Amino acid sequence: MLHSISIKQLVKNLAAMTPAFALLGLNIKNVWNCSIDDAYISFRYAKHLSEGYGLLWNISSSPVEGYTNFFLVVILALLHRMGLDILISAKAIGILSAVGTISLLFFVCKKLDYSYALGIIMCILFSVSPVIAIHAVSGLETMLFSFILLCIVFIAIDLLTNKTSNNLKYFYLLNPETLICICGLLLCLTC
């Protein structure tokens, strides 16, 4: 399990992933200015929420649920309330989610008893894709959703091997599709 790894082993594993992180960083540098226009829908809701108007598209209109990512909107609203720029915050969340996904991908490989080298290779292959970098800085919830899904996979593997984790119930807040993934996962676990 991840929590049974020593600090020395964790540092060694993270150091081994450095090439993957560096490749991701280079790709992000090349696509930094890429922001998807749909992200600005969430940004507008987050801005209005942080200013105390609630989850509204137009302040003077009745509520309309036009966002698809409640969790990201709330996080961005909190960060904006703290004085941070919404676009930069969304990009930071995407980048941190990509880094977390790379790290978790490696640990999923280890948990499945794949070779150390295969885990590193999978992380590098994930990192070299320009699509990953674009989604990391797009402002959308794609990388956060990917990270959460991989967390669910990690927890599912833990459930199958150790029966210790049971914290899937709050993941549905990220995106409506997450609930479908959780139900599918639970169905697979019970079969």
Secondary structure as the mmCIF struct_conf table of DSSP 4:
data_model
#
loop_
_struct_conf.conf_type_id
_struct_conf.id
_struct_conf.beg_label_comp_id
_struct_conf.beg_label_asym_id
_struct_conf.beg_label_seq_id
_struct_conf.end_label_comp_id
_struct_conf.end_label_asym_id
_struct_conf.end_label_seq_id
HELX_RH_3T_P HELX_RH_3T_P1 LEU A 2 SER A 4
BEND BEND1 ILE A 5 ILE A 5
HELX_RH_AL_P HELX_RH_AL_P1 ILE A 7 ALA A 16
TURN_TY1_P TURN_TY1_P1 MET A 17 MET A 17
HELX_RH_AL_P HELX_RH_AL_P2 THR A 18 VAL A 31
TURN_TY1_P TURN_TY1_P2 TRP A 32 ASN A 33
TURN_TY1_P TURN_TY1_P3 ASP A 37 ASP A 38
HELX_RH_AL_P HELX_RH_AL_P3 ALA A 39 SER A 50
TURN_TY1_P TURN_TY1_P4 GLU A 51 GLY A 52
BEND BEND2 TYR A 53 TYR A 53
BEND BEND3 LEU A 55 LEU A 55
BEND BEND4 TRP A 57 ASN A 58
TURN_TY1_P TURN_TY1_P5 ILE A 59 SER A 60
BEND BEND5 SER A 61 SER A 61
BEND BEND6 THR A 68 THR A 68
HELX_RH_AL_P HELX_RH_AL_P4 PHE A 70 ARG A 81
TURN_TY1_P TURN_TY1_P6 MET A 82 GLY A 83
HELX_RH_AL_P HELX_RH_AL_P5 ILE A 86 LYS A 111
TURN_TY1_P TURN_TY1_P7 LEU A 112 ASP A 113
HELX_RH_AL_P HELX_RH_AL_P6 TYR A 116 VAL A 128
HELX_RH_AL_P HELX_RH_AL_P7 PRO A 130 VAL A 137
BEND BEND7 SER A 138 GLU A 141
HELX_RH_AL_P HELX_RH_AL_P8 THR A 142 THR A 161
TURN_TY1_P TURN_TY1_P8 ASN A 162 ASN A 162
TURN_TY1_P TURN_TY1_P9 LYS A 169 TYR A 170
HELX_RH_3T_P HELX_RH_3T_P2 PHE A 171 LEU A 173
TURN_TY1_P TURN_TY1_P10 LEU A 174 LEU A 174
HELX_RH_AL_P HELX_RH_AL_P9 PRO A 176 THR A 190
#
